[in-house]
Amino acid sequence: MKMPWLLYLIAIAAGVFSTALSGSNATLSKELGQPITSGIIVEFVVLIVLVVIGLTYGGMQLPKAGQLSQIPWWAWIGGLGGASILLTQLTIAEKIGAAPFLGLTVTAGVVMSIALDHFGWLGFDRNPAHITRLAGGALMIVGVALVAKN
């Protein structure tokens, strides 16, 4: 039995938590005065949490021989993306404010996701960018412009 509403609630909770992360990561960076060191600390905590969850619930296995060479090149950019998000949280979020920061990152993500779906890039199934999706992306751009306006 699928429960898409539960998945939506989890995604909403992740979005709320993501907002809090921007503030907590920016505070860590400000207090330490070292964005890179702060990022290493954050990622170390992420590593520990994932190892504990993996050991507790299973699912931690080393890849099989040859499996790594079979993975498409674009599957490896997640770490680069994660590092860029973390570094922007550590260095920019506090300077521009929570609402503009998250508005910009979420809106950019939605606009990019429309393109990814439309062209079927990075492993996504093709889902054409019809007028309602394009209008939704445009409305988000307008919305973030209003949120960011001083």
N, C-alpha and C positions, 0 to 999 in steps of 0.2 A: 504494500500500500504506500503510494507516494504521498508526501505531505509538502507540496510546494510552499504553503504558507509558513511552515516551520523553517524551511530553508530561507525564505524571505526575512523572517524574524532574526535568524542567525546572521544574515547579511547586514541587517539594520544594526544589530548589536556590534558587529565588526566595524561598521562605519562610525558608530558612537565611540567605540574604543579607539579607533584610528584617530579621532579628533583629540582624545585625551593623550594619546601617544605623542602627538605633535607638541603639546605643551610640556609633557614630562621630559621628553627628549631634549627640547630646547632649554628647559631649566637645568638639566644635567650638564649640557654643554656650557651654559652660562656660568654655572657654579664652579665647574672645573676649569673653565677658560680654555678648553682643548676639545674642539669638535671631533677630531679624529679619535682621540682617546675615548671620548664619550661614545662614539660609534662602536668602537671595539668592545667597550663594556656592555652596551646594549646587545650586540650580536653574540657576545659570550653568554649572556643570560638567555638569549633565544636558543643557543646551542644546548645549554644545560636543560632547559625546559623540554626541548624536543627529544633529547636523550632519555630523560626521565619518563616522558609520555611513551616513547618508543619501547623502552624496557618494561614499562607497566602494562601496556596494551598490545605489545607485539608490533610487528611490521618493520622491524629493523633488520635488513639483510644487505649484505654486500652484493653489488651487481655480479652477474655471471660473466665468465670470460667472453670477451668479444661484444658484450652488450653495450658498453660505452661507445664503441665505434659505430654502432647502429643508430645512435640517437642523432636527430637532425641538429644542425648547428644552432638554430634559433632556440632550441630547448635549453641551452646553456646561458642565455642572457638574463635569466631570472635573478641571479646573484648581482649582476650589474645593475639591474633595475632596482632591486632592494637596497643596494648601497646608495644609489642616487636619491631614492626617496628618503632614506635615513639621513643622508648628508643635508638634504634640503630642510628636513625637520630640525636638524641641529643648528643650522646656520640662517635660515630664512623665515621660518614660521613665526618666531617671536617678533621679528622686525616688521612683518606685514599684518600680523594678527591671525587669530584662529579662523575666523570666517572667510576672509579672502584666501588664506592659504589652502584650506580644505576645499573651498569653492573652486579655486583654480585647478587643484590636482584632480578633484572628482570630475569636473567638467571636461578637462583635457582627456581624462580616462574614458569618459563616455563618448566623446567625439572620436577618439582613436578606436574604441571598441566598435563603433558603427562602421568604420573603414575595415577593421579586421574581419568583422562579420560579412560585410559586403563582398570583399575580395577573397575571403576564405584563407587569409594569411595566418601564419603561425599555428597551424593545425586546427583552426576553427572551421566548422561547417559553414558553407556559404549561406548567408541570409541577407537578401538584397536590402539596400538602404532605401526603403520606400519613403514617401512624403511624410508620414507621421513620425518616423524615426528621425529624419532630417529636421523636421520642425521641433521635435523634442530636444535635439542637440542645440539648435539655434536658440530655443527658449532658455536652455541652461546657460548658454553664453550670455544672454541678456540678463539672466538672474544673477550670475556671478559678477557682472559689471555693476549691477545695482548693489549687491552685497559689499563689493570692494570700494564703492564710492564713499568718500569721506564727507 
